[in-house]
Amino acid sequence: MAFSQALVEQVCPCAAKVAGRVYPVNHPGPGQPAAFSMDLVRQVADVLTAYDFPLIEDDSPDWYALVWCLWRYCYGHSPYGRHTQHPGNAGDDPASECGTGGQA
């Protein structure tokens, strides 16, 4: 199966299963320095702007979308998050702690 066919048949978070991928990497544990930072996100946003894409301003919806996409690219997809519930927290609003005031 061709690489492009493998990607077409899988959703983005599953693309990590395609042979030859280095990313996603393991998230650094507590006390370990994290390579992921808002400075990294700003540098990627600036590269996009340098290539004539629209400016991505800090604290904008596009900024947070870029943060999330880069995070998922670097560290992978977690099945728990804003739009899902951890089985141990059934009934809790997963969006209540994401800065949207509980609005998903």
C-alpha positions as CSV (number, residue, x, y, z in Angstrom):
1,M,0.0,0.0,0.0
2,A,1.3,3.4,-0.9
3,F,2.1,5.9,1.9
4,S,-0.5,8.3,0.6
5,Q,-3.2,5.6,0.5
6,A,-2.3,4.6,4.1
7,L,-2.9,8.2,5.2
8,V,-6.1,8.6,3.3
9,E,-7.5,5.5,5.0
10,Q,-6.6,6.8,8.5
11,V,-7.7,9.8,10.5
12,C,-4.8,12.2,11.3
13,P,-4.1,11.0,14.8
14,C,-3.8,7.5,13.5
15,A,-1.1,8.5,11.0
16,A,1.5,7.9,13.7
17,K,1.0,4.2,13.0
18,V,2.5,4.6,9.4
19,A,5.9,3.1,9.2
20,G,8.8,5.5,9.3
21,R,7.3,8.2,11.4
22,V,9.4,9.7,14.1
23,Y,6.6,11.9,15.5
24,P,4.8,11.9,17.9
25,V,7.5,11.7,20.5
26,N,6.9,11.0,24.2
27,H,5.9,13.9,26.3
28,P,8.6,14.9,28.8
29,G,7.8,13.7,32.3
30,P,7.5,15.9,35.4
31,G,10.7,17.8,36.1
32,Q,12.0,17.4,32.6
33,P,12.4,20.4,30.3
34,A,9.7,20.5,27.6
35,A,10.7,21.5,24.1
36,F,7.2,22.7,23.4
37,S,6.6,26.3,24.3
38,M,4.6,29.3,23.2
39,D,7.9,30.6,21.7
40,L,7.9,27.6,19.4
41,V,4.3,28.3,18.3
42,R,5.2,32.0,17.7
43,Q,8.1,31.0,15.5
44,V,5.9,28.6,13.4
45,A,3.3,31.3,13.1
46,D,6.0,33.8,11.9
47,V,7.3,31.3,9.3
48,L,3.7,31.0,8.0
49,T,3.4,34.8,7.8
50,A,6.8,35.0,6.0
51,Y,5.4,32.7,3.4
52,D,2.5,35.1,2.7
53,F,-0.1,33.3,5.0
54,P,-2.2,35.6,7.1
55,L,-0.8,36.9,10.4
56,I,-1.7,34.8,13.4
57,E,-2.2,37.0,16.4
58,D,-1.6,35.8,20.0
59,D,-4.7,34.9,21.9
60,S,-6.8,34.5,18.8
61,P,-8.8,31.4,17.7
62,D,-6.2,30.8,15.0
63,W,-3.4,31.0,17.6
64,Y,-5.1,28.3,19.8
65,A,-5.8,26.1,16.8
66,L,-2.1,26.3,15.9
67,V,-1.1,25.5,19.4
68,W,-3.3,22.4,19.4
69,C,-2.2,21.2,16.0
70,L,1.5,21.5,16.9
71,W,1.0,19.8,20.2
72,R,-0.8,16.9,18.5
73,Y,1.9,16.7,15.9
74,C,4.7,16.7,18.5
75,Y,3.1,14.6,21.2
76,G,0.2,12.8,19.5
77,H,-3.5,12.6,20.2
78,S,-5.0,11.9,23.6
79,P,-8.4,10.3,23.6
80,Y,-9.4,12.5,26.5
81,G,-9.7,16.2,26.3
82,R,-12.1,19.1,25.6
83,H,-14.6,17.1,23.6
84,T,-14.5,13.8,25.4
85,Q,-14.8,12.7,29.0
86,H,-12.4,10.6,31.0
87,P,-14.3,7.5,32.2
88,G,-13.4,8.4,35.8
89,N,-15.0,11.8,35.5
90,A,-18.3,10.9,34.0
91,G,-20.6,13.8,34.3
92,D,-17.9,16.5,34.5
93,D,-17.9,19.1,31.7
94,P,-14.6,18.6,29.9
95,A,-14.7,22.2,28.6
96,S,-15.0,23.7,32.0
97,E,-11.3,24.0,32.5
98,C,-10.2,24.9,29.0
99,G,-10.7,28.7,29.2
100,T,-14.0,28.7,27.3
101,G,-16.2,29.1,30.4
102,G,-17.6,25.7,29.8
103,Q,-18.6,26.4,26.2
104,A,-17.5,23.5,24.0
